[in-house]
C-alpha cells in the first residue's frame, strides 16, 4: 500500500490554493489531517458571514466552546445580518449578544465588522459600545438598525442609552465608518459626533445616512477630513457647502434616499466637487437636474436609484436601497442621454421592465458604455431576444450586460421572486446563441464585444475564446435561493470539535 504525505510546503502556498476552492471544500480539508487543519483553520475563520440569527448563535457558540484553537483570534472580518427578514425574539437576540461579547473580547485580529438588518431587535447599547471599544477595527458598518427606544415587542426592556454619556475612544486603525439607522437616541448621537471629530483626520470612507443626519454638528461646523475619498450622505446634507470644502479629495459620492422614497426635490448640489468625481451613486433625477455628467471627464461609474455594481451576486447586503417601486423611465432615460461624449464606462440602473423600444431610443447615447447592470421588477421573458441587434448594435464597446432579479426576489412572493427562466440554462443558452447569430451579420462586424451576460442575479455566463458561452458553476445548484454561508460556519465548528475527539495523523492512506 502506498502512503501519501503532502510535502512540507510554505503556508503561503496553501493559502494561494485555498483561494480557488469553495468554502465547503476548505472545510473538508480540515478533516484530512491535523496538520492541514492547522493550515486551513485560519483561512476558514478569517472571513465569516452569518445571514440569520440562529446560525449566528451556533457559530458564536462553537468559537466559545473550542479551547484547543483560538478561533476568535483567527477572525479578521465578520458580517452578521438578517438577510431573510424573519422575525427574531428578544430572547434569541439576548443569547446571541451574551456569547458574542465574550468572543469579541478574544477577536484580537478583527479588522472589519458589519452588523446589518436586525430589524426586529433594537440594537443593544452594550453591543454597540463593545464595537466602538475594539481598537483593532479598521471598518465598522451598522446598517438598518433600529437604534432607538421604540421596540417592536413589548417584552423587550427599554435599552439604557446613558452608557454613551462618555467620551468616544481613540481607534487608531479606523478608516471606514458606515452608520445607517432610522433614528438615534440623543446620547448615542453625541457619542458618534465625538467619534467622528476624533477620527476626522484618518477617515478614508464615511457613510452617514440616518434620519437625523442634519442634526450632526460636524456638518454645520465641519472639521478637516484631508484623506476622505469616499462619501455617502442623505440628500438633505448636500447643501452643506462648508462640509464639502473640508473634504478636498472626495472622488466617490453616494446620495442615500431615506425610507426607500424616491427623492424628488431640487438639490443644492455642491458643484465645486464635481470636477474630481469618479463615481456617483444616487437618485437619477439629481443627475438630470444638475447636468452632472456634462464636462466632467473623470466620472466613469454611475449607479442609479439603488442599483449597484459592487457584487456579482445580489444575495448580499450591497443592494440595500432597492425599493419595490422603480423610478419613472423618463428619469433614467434623462441620465442615459447625458452619457454621450463622457468617460462613463459602467452604468447600473433600475427599471420596471425591459422595454426594447425605449432601450433602442437611448442606446445611441450610450455608445461608449462597456458595462450595464439592469435591475428589473418585471420579467424579461419574451423581450430579451430583441436586444440583439436593436440595442446592442448601438453599443459597440459593450463587454457585459447583466440583468438582476434582486428587486423581485426581495419584494415579490412568486417562486422566491426569481425571473421565470432564471434557472433554465437551456433557455438562456438559446438566447445567447440568437444574440450571436443576430450580431454576426456583415453589417454588424466589429460591433460585438460582449464577454459576460446574466439573466438572473444567481449566476453569470462568460464567453470563451472559442466563441462558446459557459454558465457559472452556481448554475448547477437548483437551490440557490437559499444562502448556506452560515451552514458552512456551523459545519466548520463540527470539524474542529470532531478533530479534537478523534485520532488523525498527518499521513492519510
Residue, then its C-alpha position, 0 to 999 in steps of 0.5 A: x500500500x502506498x502512503x501519501x504525505x503532502x510535502x512540507x510546503x510554505x503556508x503561503x502556498x496553501x493559502x494561494x490554493x485555498x483561494x480557488x476552492x469553495x468554502x465547503x471544500x476548505x472545510x473538508x480539508x480540515x478533516x484530512x489531517x491535523x496538520x492541514x487543519x492547522x493550515x486551513x483553520x485560519x483561512x476558514x475563520x478569517x472571513x465569516x458571514x452569518x445571514x440569520x440569527x440562529x446560525x449566528x448563535x451556533x457559530x458564536x457558540x462553537x468559537x466559545x466552546x473550542x479551547x484547543x484553537x483560538x478561533x476568535x483570534x483567527x477572525x479578521x472580518x465578520x458580517x452578521x445580518x438578517x438577510x431573510x427578514x424573519x422575525x427574531x425574539x428578544x430572547x434569541x437576540x439576548x443569547x446571541x449578544x451574551x456569547x458574542x461579547x465574550x468572543x469579541x473580547x478574544x477577536x484580537x485580529x478583527x479588522x472589519x465588522x458589519x452588523x446589518x438588518x436586525x430589524x426586529x431587535x433594537x440594537x443593544x447599547x452594550x453591543x454597540x459600545x463593545x464595537x466602538x471599544x475594539x481598537x483593532x477595527x479598521x471598518x465598522x458598518x451598522x446598517x438598518x438598525x433600529x437604534x432607538x427606544x421604540x421596540x417592536x415587542x413589548x417584552x423587550x426592556x427599554x435599552x439604557x442609552x446613558x452608557x454613551x454619556x462618555x467620551x468616544x475612544x481613540x481607534x487608531x486603525x479606523x478608516x471606514x465608518x458606515x452608520x445607517x439607522x432610522x433614528x438615534x437616541x440623543x446620547x448615542x448621537x453625541x457619542x458618534x459626533x465625538x467619534x467622528x471629530x476624533x477620527x476626522x483626520x484618518x477617515x478614508x470612507x464615511x457613510x452617514x445616512x440616518x434620519x437625523x443626519x442634519x442634526x450632526x454638528x460636524x456638518x454645520x461646523x465641519x472639521x478637516x477630513x484631508x484623506x476622505x475619498x469616499x462619501x455617502x450622505x442623505x440628500x438633505x446634507x448636500x447643501x452643506x457647502x462648508x462640509x464639502x470644502x473640508x473634504x478636498x479629495x472626495x472622488x466617490x459620492x453616494x446620495x442615500x434616499x431615506x425610507x426607500x422614497x424616491x427623492x424628488x426635490x431640487x438639490x443644492x448640489x455642491x458643484x465645486x466637487x464635481x470636477x474630481x468625481x469618479x463615481x456617483x451613486x444616487x437618485x437619477x433625477x439629481x443627475x438630470x437636474x444638475x447636468x452632472x455628467x456634462x464636462x466632467x471627464x473623470x466620472x466613469x461609474x454611475x449607479x442609479x436609484x439603488x442599483x449597484x455594481x459592487x457584487x456579482x451576486x445580489x444575495x448580499x447586503x450591497x443592494x440595500x436601497x432597492x425599493x419595490x417601486x422603480x423610478x419613472x423611465x423618463x428619469x433614467x432615460x434623462x441620465x442615459x442621454x447625458x452619457x454621450x461624449x463622457x468617460x462613463x464606462x459602467x452604468x447600473x440602473x433600475x427599471x420596471x421592465x425591459x422595454x426594447x423600444x425605449x432601450x433602442x431610443x437611448x442606446x445611441x447615447x450610450x455608445x461608449x458604455x462597456x458595462x450595464x447592470x439592469x435591475x428589473x421588477x418585471x420579467x424579461x421573458x419574451x423581450x430579451x431576444x430583441x436586444x440583439x441587434x436593436x440595442x446592442x448594435x448601438x453599443x459597440x464597446x459593450x463587454x457585459x450586460x447583466x440583468x438582476x432579479x434582486x428587486x423581485x426576489x426581495x419584494x415579490x412572493x412568486x417562486x422566491x421572486x426569481x425571473x421565470x427562466x432564471x434557472x433554465x440554462x437551456x433557455x438562456x443558452x438559446x438566447x445567447x446563441x440568437x444574440x450571436x447569430x443576430x450580431x454576426x451579420x456583415x453589417x454588424x462586424x466589429x460591433x460585438x464585444x460582449x464577454x459576460x451576460x446574466x439573466x438572473x442575479x444567481x449566476x453569470x455566463x462568460x464567453x470563451x475564446x472559442x466563441x462558446x458561452x459557459x454558465x457559472x458553476x452556481x448554475x448547477x445548484x437548483x437551490x440557490x435561493x437559499x444562502x448556506x454561508x452560515x451552514x458552512x460556519x456551523x459545519x466548520x465548528x463540527x470539524x474542529x470539535x470532531x478533530x479534537x475527539x478523534x485520532x488523525x495523523x498527518x499521513x492519510x492512506 
